[in-house]
Amino acid sequence: MALVFGFITMLSGIVGVPLGSILSTKLKQKYPRADPLICASGLILSAALLGAGMYSANWNIYFAFLMLFVGEVALNLNWSIVADILLVSFRIEPSTYLPASSSSSVSRFLSTSLSTGLYY
């Protein structure tokens, strides 16, 4: 069952992240403020579907896996949109997205880890 769950999670990421990017690109042409609405609706929908999937696991495992897949797709809609929102809000040039994102993430992680004493 763990392998099936891992496969469902991987597949939902492969489907959800590009779907979020496509939805954002298409809807922003008509609705300029579509990004937060996509994120909010994805989170609300994922909470309901993941809850339904966990609740139904005792009765029908196939329905539970279906709800988990659709719920995780809805949850993964946020990844590309949130990355775009953060990179635009920091005014980072598109040519430096990857290095700026990774270096700021690493520096934030190290400063938090070292200040809280997680490494002895």
BELKAVEN-V793061 format. One line per field, one symbol per residue. ss: DSSP state (H for helix, E for strand, C for the rest). phi: phi as a letter, one per 30 degrees, with the letter a starting at -180 (. if undefined). burial: # if it has 24 or more other C-alpha atoms within 12 Angstrom, else .. A space follows every 10 residues. Layout:
BEGIN
ss->???
phi->???
burial->???
END
This chain:
BEGIN
ss->CHHHHHHHHH HHHHHHHHHH HHHHHHHHHH CCCHHHHHHH HHHHHHHHHH HHHHHHHHCC HHHHHHHHHH HHHHHHCHHH HHHHHHHHHC CCCHHHHHHH HHHHHHHHHH HHHHHHCCCC
phi->.ddddddddd dddddddddd ddeddddddc bdcdeddddd dddddddddd ddddddddcb dddddddddd dddddddded dddddddddd hcdedceddd dddddddddd dddddcidcc
burial->.......##. .##.###.## #.##...... ....#..##. .##.##..## .###...... ...####### ########## ####..#... .......... .......... ..........
END
